[in-house]
């Protein structure tokens, strides 16, 4: 074989490797469309149809874009890499709860963002939660609607963090947001409407569970609960510049175990037209602190427990 044939063979081999690497390379941005096909590469010219295909096509830290209004799953979507999932403005990017949670995050160390999504149950099939997170990851939900979910709108168990901003959670069958056993939730510029329980920070183990609420509106049910049921368990909820209206009880703070600690701190907020005089506090180690600048008025019944005054710093 002469030198030219050797060179041609070498170039052909390198070209084959490059084409193979290109074909197997993961995307930074994958696209979904109601007319897409999961056999396609999830590119803009050839979008996929469902979320699992798009998640498989992107690299860790990538993005999935929903291009038009449609439902983009046929069962629980398990997120196993850091990703942003978003619908383009004006599109209704729907993810349904069907036979389980709509979205499940079990891995730790992930950073996941959901934006402009609608999370609802599949008609006639129910499902369980909107988002269920058991991994120690960080989830951000922005400009989204979670509605009519049979159980919990968002359920975080363990040391995960959930940030909810500019969103609505309404008419869940159970809790709008549940944080248990070391979870942390922030809820800002959002609405919690018609849920039996709004935000529940609950520790059943010797962990600290926290919720920080600001500039938000709650109505109906029991909007904000801080509770503990284990020695050494801590639950803390901080409420700032928020309104609670028409609730069974505005704030509920209970400690049910010796050595546990449950706390609610309320600042520059309003509780109106609610039962129990606006708040319910019970158990040694349970404290509702007021900064002295709240409006708790026109509520029915009498409060249970006491408010502990705390000076503004």
KABELRA-V332765 format. One record per helix or strand. SS is the DSSP state (2 for helix, 1 for strand). FROM is the first residue (numbers start at 1). TO is the last residue. If there is no record, write none. Layout:
BEGIN
((SS/FROM/TO) (SS/FROM/TO))
END
This chain:
BEGIN
((2/3/24) (1/27/32) (1/48/48) (2/51/57) (1/58/66) (1/70/71) (1/77/78) (1/83/87) (1/93/97) (1/103/105) (1/111/115) (1/117/121) (1/131/133) (1/138/142) (1/145/147) (1/154/157) (1/161/165) (1/168/170) (1/175/180) (1/184/188) (1/191/193) (1/197/203) (1/208/214) (1/217/219) (1/222/228) (1/234/240) (1/243/245) (1/249/255) (1/261/267) (1/270/272) (2/276/278) (1/279/282) (1/286/290) (1/295/297) (1/304/304) (1/307/309))
END
